Amino acid sequence: MDVSQSPTANVVDVVLDVTDRRDGQTTLTLYEHLNPDALDDLVDATPDKRSHVEVRFTVDDLLVVVRSSNTILVYEPLDARQ
Protein backbone atom coordinates (compact mmCIF):
# COMPACT_ATOMS: atom_id res chain seq x y z
CA MET A 1 0.00 0.00 0.00
CA ASP A 2 1.01 3.57 -0.58
CA VAL A 3 1.11 4.87 3.00
CA SER A 4 0.54 8.43 1.79
CA GLN A 5 -2.99 7.40 0.74
CA SER A 6 -5.88 6.13 2.80
CA PRO A 7 -6.50 2.37 2.89
CA THR A 8 -9.72 2.98 0.96
CA ALA A 9 -7.90 4.84 -1.85
CA ASN A 10 -5.36 2.01 -2.00
CA VAL A 11 -8.13 -0.60 -2.30
CA VAL A 12 -9.71 1.28 -5.20
CA ASP A 13 -6.32 1.51 -6.97
CA VAL A 14 -5.64 -2.20 -6.51
CA VAL A 15 -9.09 -3.29 -7.67
CA LEU A 16 -8.72 -1.08 -10.76
CA ASP A 17 -5.33 -2.67 -11.50
CA VAL A 18 -6.61 -6.21 -11.00
CA THR A 19 -9.72 -5.73 -13.10
CA ASP A 20 -7.66 -4.27 -15.95
CA ARG A 21 -9.35 -0.89 -16.03
CA ARG A 22 -6.24 0.94 -17.16
CA ASP A 23 -8.07 4.14 -18.05
CA GLY A 24 -9.17 4.53 -14.44
CA GLN A 25 -12.82 4.52 -15.43
CA THR A 26 -15.01 2.43 -13.21
CA THR A 27 -18.45 2.20 -11.74
CA LEU A 28 -16.96 0.80 -8.52
CA THR A 29 -18.63 2.27 -5.48
CA LEU A 30 -16.71 0.82 -2.57
CA TYR A 31 -19.32 1.95 -0.04
CA GLU A 32 -21.70 -0.64 -1.52
CA HIS A 33 -19.33 -3.33 -0.24
CA LEU A 34 -18.15 -1.89 3.08
CA ASN A 35 -17.94 1.31 5.08
CA PRO A 36 -14.82 3.12 3.77
CA ASP A 37 -14.49 5.28 6.88
CA ALA A 38 -14.58 2.21 9.12
CA LEU A 39 -11.92 0.51 6.99
CA ASP A 40 -9.66 3.56 7.23
CA ASP A 41 -10.21 3.82 10.99
CA LEU A 42 -9.48 0.13 11.59
CA VAL A 43 -6.33 -0.03 9.50
CA ASP A 44 -4.95 3.38 10.53
CA ALA A 45 -5.52 2.84 14.25
CA THR A 46 -3.68 -0.46 14.52
CA PRO A 47 -0.05 0.81 14.54
CA ASP A 48 -0.78 2.81 17.71
CA LYS A 49 -2.52 -0.11 19.38
CA ARG A 50 0.16 -2.59 18.29
CA SER A 51 -2.41 -5.05 17.02
CA HIS A 52 -2.87 -6.70 13.66
CA VAL A 53 -6.08 -6.32 11.71
CA GLU A 54 -7.26 -8.14 8.62
CA VAL A 55 -10.45 -7.06 6.87
CA ARG A 56 -11.99 -9.31 4.19
CA PHE A 57 -14.78 -8.42 1.81
CA THR A 58 -15.87 -9.10 -1.76
CA VAL A 59 -16.00 -6.70 -4.68
CA ASP A 60 -17.45 -7.96 -7.97
CA ASP A 61 -16.69 -11.60 -7.09
CA LEU A 62 -13.13 -10.79 -5.98
CA LEU A 63 -12.03 -11.47 -2.41
CA VAL A 64 -10.18 -8.42 -1.10
CA VAL A 65 -8.02 -8.72 2.01
CA VAL A 66 -6.67 -5.57 3.65
CA ARG A 67 -4.09 -6.00 6.39
CA SER A 68 -2.79 -3.45 8.85
CA SER A 69 0.71 -4.44 7.72
CA ASN A 70 0.11 -2.25 4.63
CA THR A 71 -0.82 -5.21 2.47
CA ILE A 72 -3.74 -5.65 0.10
CA LEU A 73 -4.40 -9.04 -1.47
CA VAL A 74 -6.98 -9.75 -4.15
CA TYR A 75 -8.12 -13.27 -5.02
CA GLU A 76 -10.20 -14.43 -7.94
CA PRO A 77 -13.27 -16.53 -7.24
CA LEU A 78 -12.45 -20.22 -6.97
CA ASP A 79 -14.63 -21.13 -9.95
CA ALA A 80 -12.78 -18.63 -12.20
CA ARG A 81 -9.41 -20.35 -11.60
CA GLN A 82 -10.47 -23.64 -13.13
URZINOR-V48019 format. One record per helix or strand of 2 or more residues. SS is the DSSP state (helix for helix, strand for strand). FROM is the first residue (numbers start at 0). TO is the last residue. If there is no record, write none. Layout:
ss: [SS:SS]
from: [FROM:FROM]
to: [TO:TO]
//
This chain:
ss: [helix:helix:helix:strand:strand:strand:helix]
from: [6:29:35:53:61:70:77]
to: [17:31:48:58:66:74:80]
//
